[in-house]
Amino acid sequence: MDFFQFFLLCVLSWACFHVLRSILRPRRRANFPPGPPPLPIIGNILQLGEKPHQSLAKLAKTYGPLMHLKFGSIDTIVVSSPELAQQVLQKHDQVLSSRPHPEVMAAYGHNKVSVGWLPAAGRWRVLRKICKDQMFSLQRLDSSQGLRQEKLRKLLDYVQECCDSCRVLDIADAVFTTLLNLTSTSLFSVEFAQAGSDSSHDFKGIVRTLTHLLHAPNIADYFPLLKPIDPQGLKRKSMLYVGKLFRIFDDIIDQRLTSESRPCADYEPKNDLLEALLDISRRNESELNRNDILHLLLDLFIAGIDTTAATVEWALAELIHSPRKMAKARKELHTVIGEKGQVQESDISRLPYLQAVVKEIFRLHPPGPLLIPHKAEADTEINGYIVPGNGQILVNAWAIGRDANIWSNPDSFEPERFLDSKIDLRGQNFELIPFGSGRRICPGLPLAYRVVHVMVASLIHNFDWKHEGGILREEMDMKENFRFFLQKAVPRKVAPVKL
């Protein structure tokens, strides 16, 4: 037995001793919501299974829509109804809007600086306002529409190349590449990714690997005593990849500052987010320093690219699987836009069936089926039960979207259910909350709303789609892949056919 194994054994023994002592110590049980009885030490972890959102939805049918579980040493409350989601995300959001800190988020102290993980208070408000004003305001989105059209055109050109050469393509990868380039160009005026590239060392590979790490379940989050050991090595890996991104960001910032201090004859000031952030920092470094900028850039790269790509992939998969609905959506596009026109963001309001398709995708396949977890700052009473302070709260948006008491035929893809419905996805209708609600609602919602609609519309307006190998629609694999808080389609390749 080498030193590391001996050290690991000692620490695990010490951890087990202290956990057992805490379990066996007599104590008065709080009035927690009902839930399955936990096993010693590990609690209810084994009941999560490979697809926790589905396992928790099944448990909620037995124990109710407000349920208590124990994941290791962490008290967890699972919410599975719109009424209770409203209480957590809106009525009590002041005391329930903090975040637990996954250990991988502690890389380079990201959890202490990130707008996604800071407590919803002073510093968080400053960073969130900067995000809104500089990237997600109506004025900013309107002014950057041309950039998104340019990236969309490149995506369609790539799909056309595959069509002309009778090649199949990985639609999720193509959309991911487009979104990554859209983000990098918005931030730095530079494209970083290339369609079809799979190298883990290029920028796309770094962002994708880091995104996967951040969504991987980590045993150290359930047993805080194990954090110094990092038994799965997830924090070490996240340190490696966050470091790679920070070095890239630092180089870009240094080049920008050098160019501005010693401009050459052909130098042109950039009109991108980095320039706006540097301007804020120049005016008041206490409001936004260089370290803040690095972490804010990291947030923007890892927050919404993979989830948006997953949503577009699911939309295309469901429409290929439902030819009549594909035809209905395409007919609407041809009627409103014409067969040769390019879909614009201003067209979205004139395409009610397309909007219904997107809502139905978010209902059936929310990219974050358990949303991002919340944490209670203090004991809070909900429906006569106690949500314990420091406990985490999971809102099962997937279970709410599949609830037969709310939706007819809940497992079927039926966009028509939204045609005469006032239910929206902007966080006010708790039957459909893919972006969350309350003060922690996703700040990128306005951008994601535009991008998803226009991408889905453009891909079905210009092309028909067949599954790889001529697989019949009845034989398509519509199962889900799950990375804790990110739901994706089974990887699929499709063949575009020019209309």
N, C-alpha and C positions, 0 to 999 in steps of 0.2 A: 504494500500500500504506500503510494507516494504521499508527499506532504500535502498536496492540494486535496487528495481524496480524504486524508485524515482530517484536514481542516474542515472540509465540507461535512463529513460525518459528525464532527463535534458540534458544528453550528446547527445542523438539522436536529441533532439530539437535544440541544439546548432549546431550540424553537419548539419542538414537540412537547418538551417538559413544561414550558411556560404556557403553551396553548392548552394542554391538558389541565394544568392547574387552574387556568381561568374558567375552563368548562366545568370542572368538578367543584369549584368554589361555590358554596350556597349563595344564591342571590334571588332577588325578587324579579320575576319576568315582567317587563313592561307590557302595556296593552298594545302589542304590535298587531298588524293585520294577520289574518289566518294564512297558513302556508304549509307546505310539506315539512315533516320533521327532518331536521338536519342530522347528518352523520357526525360523529365526533371528528374534530379537527378540520375535515374537508368541507363540512356543511352540505350544501345542495349542489356542489360543483358537478357531480356525475349526472345530475338530472338535466344539465344544459344540453348535452348531446352535440352533434355536429352542426345543428341548425338551431341555435338558442331561441330565436324568435318564434319558431314553430313549437319547440318544447315548452316555452313559457306560456304560449297561447293555450296549449292543451292543459297545462296545470291550472291556468286561470279558469277553465271551465269547471274545475273541481273546487278551487279555493276562492274564486271570485276575482273581480277586476282590480282589487287592491290587495296585493299579496306580498307576504314577507318571506324572504329566503336568506340563507346565510351562504356566502361564497367565501370559504376560508374563514377569516376573522372579520369579514366585511358584511354588515347588515345591508340588505338590498331590498328596496321596495319596488315592485313591478306594477305599473298602471296599464290597464287594458280596456279602458272605456273613454269615450269623448268627455263625459261629465267629470270624471276624475282627472283626466288630462288637463281640462280647463282649470281645475283647482290647483294643480301642481304648477302649470306653466303661466297662469294668469293671476288667479286670486291670491295665491301664496308665493308668487314668484320672487318677491323680495328676499324671503328667507330660504327659498329652495333653488335659487339661481346660481349658486356657486358650482364649481366643478371638482370632482375628484381628480387627482393628478396621476395618470398612468406613468409608470416608471420610465417608459421610453420617451415621454415628453420632457423628462428632466435633462435630456441631452443639452449641453451648453446652457443650462438654466432656462430652457425654452418655456417651461410651465410657469415661470415667474415673470415672463415678459409678453407672452403670446396673448393676443386679443381673444383667442378661442378658449384660453384656460385661466386667465386672470379672474379674480373675483369681480362681480358686476358692480364696481365702485369707481372711484376717482380716475385712476390710471387707465382702466378699461374704457371708461367713457371717452377719454381723450383719443385713444387709438381707434375706437369704433367710429368716432366722428370723422377722423382723418380718412378712414376707409370709405365711409359713406360719401364725404364731400369730394374726395379725389378720384373715386373709381365707380361708385354705385349710385350716385345721384342721377336724377332724370336728365339734367343738363349734360353731365359727363357721358352717360350712355348714348344720348342722341348724337353728341359730337364724335363719338368713337364708332359709330355705326358703320362708316366706310371701311374701317380696319377689319371689322368682323366680316363684312361682305367679301373683302379681299381674301381672307383665310378660308371662307366657305367656298369661294371660287376655286381655290387651290385644291380643296378636298374633292370637289366635283370633277376637276380635271384629272386627279389621280384615279378616281372611280372610273372615269371615261377611259383612261389608259388601260385599266384592268378589263374593262368591257371590250375594248378593241382587240386586246390580245387574248381574250377568252380566259382570263385568270380569275381565280377566286381571291377574295381578300378578307382579312380579319377586320371586320367593321369596327370593333371596339378599339383596336390598335390605331386604325386610321382616324377615328374621331378623337382618341386620346392625343395623337400627334397634333391634330388641328388645334385642339384646345390648349395644348402646351405652347404651341407657337403663338396663338392668340395672346396668351398670358405673358410670354416672354417679350413679345413685341409691344404690348401695352405697357409693360414695366420698363423695358430697356431699349426698345426700338431695334431688337435683334431677334431672328428666328433661331431656336436652339435644337429643333428636332427634325427628323427625316422619316417619312413614312417607310415602313418595312424594316427599320433598323431595330435590332434586338440586343445590341451590346449593352451589358450592365454597366459599362464604363462611360458611355456617353450620357449626355444630360438627361435624356428621356429615361434611360435605364436607372439613373440615380434617383430621379423623382419617383419613378414607379416602385423601385425597391423600398424607398423610404416610406411611401404611402402604405405599402404592404406591411412593413414593420410596425407602423403606428396603429394598424388595425388588427394585429395579431394578439390573441389572448395571452396574457403574461401571468404566470403563477405568482410572481413577485408582487403583483397588484393585490392578490388575495391574501398573501401572507407577508405583510410588511417587514417582518424580521428577516426575510430572504433577500430584501433589496440590495444589501451590500454584496451578496454573492452573485446576483444576476444569473440564476441557474440556467436559463434558456439563452443567455447571451444577447438578448434583444436590445438592452440598453447599450452594450458595447457596439453592436452593429449600427444602432441609430446614431451614436457618437461619430462613427466612421462616416456615415453618409451625410449627416448634418454638416460635419466638418468639410466634406467635399463641396457641398452647396455654398457654404459660407465663404470658402476660398474663391469660388467662382464669383459670388456677389462682391466680395472685397476687391477682386481684380477689376470688375466692371466699374465699381464706384471710384477706385483709384484712377482708372483711365478717364472717367468723366471729369473728375476734379482737375486732373492734369491738363486735359484739353481746354477746360474753361480758364485755367490760370495762364496758359500759354497758347491761345488760339492761333491756328494757322489760317492761311488765306481762304481756304475752302471750308472752314469750320462753320457749322450751323447748329445753333442751340436746339436741344431735343425737347419735344413737347410730349413727354411720357411721364409715367408715375414716378420714376426715380428722380426726375428733375423736380417734380412737385415736392417730393419728400425732402430732397436736399435744400430746397428753398425754405421749407418750414424749419429745418434744422439750422440753417444759417440765421434765420430771424430769432430763433429761440431754442437753443440746444437742450435746455431743460425740458422742453415740450417733446422733442424728438431728437435723440442722439443717434450716433452711428449704430450702436448695438440694437437700439429699437428698430432701426431701419432694416437691419439684417433679419431680425426675427419676424418683422411684419412681412417682408418679402417671402420668407419661408412659409408663413401662414397662407399667403396668397397662392403659392405653388401647390401646397399639399391639401388645401381645404376642399376644392370643388372640382378639380379636373377629372379624377377617376370616377367620382359619383355622377357627374354629368355624362361622361362617356358611357357608364353603365346604363343610365336612363335611356339614352338614344339607342343603345344596343337592344334593350328590352323592347322599346317601341317598335323597332324594325322586326324583331323576332315575332312579336305578337301579331303584327300586321301580315307578315309572310304566312303565319299560321292561320290567319283569318282572311282569305282572299276577298270575300265580299266587303269586309270593312276596309281593306286596302283600296278596293275599287271605289268605295264611297268617299274615302278621304281624297283620293286622286281626282275624282270627278269634281269635288268641291274646289280643289286647287285649280283645275283647268277652267272651271266656270268663273272663278273670281280673278285669277291671274292670267289665264290664257295658257295654251300648251307650251309656248316658247319663252314665257317671261321668267324672270328670276324672282324668287320669293324675297320680299323685304320685311323688315320687322314691323313696319307700319301696316302690313297686311294681316297681322295676327288677329286683330279685333274683328276682321271680316271673315274669319274662318272658324265658325263655331264648332264644326265637327272635329277639326284639328285640335282645338282647345279641349274638346271632350276626350279625344284620344290621349292627350298628354295627361289630363287629370286621371284617366283610368289607369295609365301606366304607373303614376305615382301612388294610386290606391293599391294596385296589385303588387307592385315591386318598388316600394320606397327604398332608395339607395342606402339610407340609414334606418333599417327596420326597427332598431331600438333607440333611435335618435342618439345624440351625444349625451352621456349620463349627466345628471344633475347631482348636487350634494346639498344636504340639509345643514344649514348653519346652526340650527337649534332644534330641539324637539318641537314638532308641529302636529297639531291635531287635524286629521282629515276623516270625515265620516265616522267620528267616534274612536278612531284608532290613532296611534302615535307613529309618526314618521320620525325615527330617531336622529338626533343630531349627529353629524359626521357620517350618516348612512348615505348610500348612493341611491338614486331614483332612476329607474329605467322606464321610459314611456314606450310601450310596444305599439308603434304606429302600424306595423304589419298586422297585428291581431285586430286592431280597430278597423283596418281596411278590409278584413276578411270576416267581420262579425255579421252573422246572418240576421241578427236583430236590427241591424242598420241598413244592410244592403241585400237586395234580392239577388239570388244566384252569385254569391260573393266570390266564388272561385273562377267565374267566367269573365272573359274579356268582353265587356259590353259598354263601349263608349256612349251609346245612346242614353244610358242612365243619367248622364250629365247634361243632355241637351235642354231639358226643361227644368234644370236644377240651378239654384242660386249658390250652391256650394262652391267655394273658391279654395285655392291652395295657399293663400297668403297669411295663414295663421289665425284667422278669425272663426273658421268653421272647424271644430275639433274632430270632426269625422275624417278630415283629410289634412294632415299636418306633416307632410314630408320635410318641410324646412323648420319644423318646430314652431314655437309661438312665444309671445311675451318678450321680455328684454333680451332673451338669448336666441331669438329667431335668427336664422342665418342671414348675415348682412349681404351676402351675395345673391339673395333671392331674385332681385330685379334683373340682374345679368343672366342668371341661370334660366329664368323664365323666357327671356328673349332667345337665348342660344338654343335651348332644347326645341322650342317650337320651330324656329327657322331651319335648324339642321334636319329634323324629322321631315318637315315639309319639303325641303330641297331634295332629300334623298329619295322620296317616293314620287315627287313631281317629275323628276328627270329620268328615273330608272325604275324598271321592274326588277324583282330580286328572286333568285332561286337558291335553294340550299345546296351546299357542296355535295357533289356526287349524285345529284338528282333525287335526293331523299324526299319522299312525299311529305306533305305538311302534317299528315297524321302520324308520321314517324319522327317528327322533330323532337329533340330532347329539350323540354321546357323546364327542366329542373333548375334549382338555384345553386349557386356556389355561395358560401357564406364566410366572410372574414368579419370577426366580431364588430359590428356596427357598419358593415358594408356588404350589401347583397348584389351579386352579379349573376348574369346569365352564364350557363355552361359555355366555355369558349367555343365559338362557332365561326366558320368561314362561309361566306355567301358569294354568289356570282351575280354581278349586275348585268342587266339586259337593257339596252337603250330603247326607250319608247319611240 
